Amino acid sequence: MYMETTIRLNQATKTELDQFKQYKSESYDELVRKLIYLAKMCEKKPKLSQQTIIEIREARERIKKGEFYTEEEAKKILGL
């Protein structure tokens, strides 16, 4: 069962969270879940996590620049 709740954030914290969004309509729930995942990865595999963080950062920059394939484009390229 999905239950919503409200949390209080300092405005500066909200601003920082907004900078991590990959797309405008990304929910804070999605964003917090990604951050939790990354934090757990850093604890379990620190070296891998550093590389993962770099790759995520690079991917986010490519997405912001519009350098990505849509699902339909990827299917066409893969012959699906």
Contacts in CASP RR format, 6 or more apart in sequence:
PFRMAT RR
TARGET T0000
AUTHOR 0000-0000-0000
METHOD contacts of the structure
MODEL  1
MYMETTIRLNQATKTELDQFKQYKSESYDELVRKLIYLAKMCEKKPKLSQ
QTIIEIREARERIKKGEFYTEEEAKKILGL
9 17 0 8 1.000
17 28 0 8 1.000
17 31 0 8 1.000
17 32 0 8 1.000
20 31 0 8 1.000
20 34 0 8 1.000
20 35 0 8 1.000
21 31 0 8 1.000
22 60 0 8 1.000
22 63 0 8 1.000
23 63 0 8 1.000
38 49 0 8 1.000
38 52 0 8 1.000
38 53 0 8 1.000
38 56 0 8 1.000
41 48 0 8 1.000
41 49 0 8 1.000
41 52 0 8 1.000
42 49 0 8 1.000
42 53 0 8 1.000
62 68 0 8 1.000
69 77 0 8 1.000
END
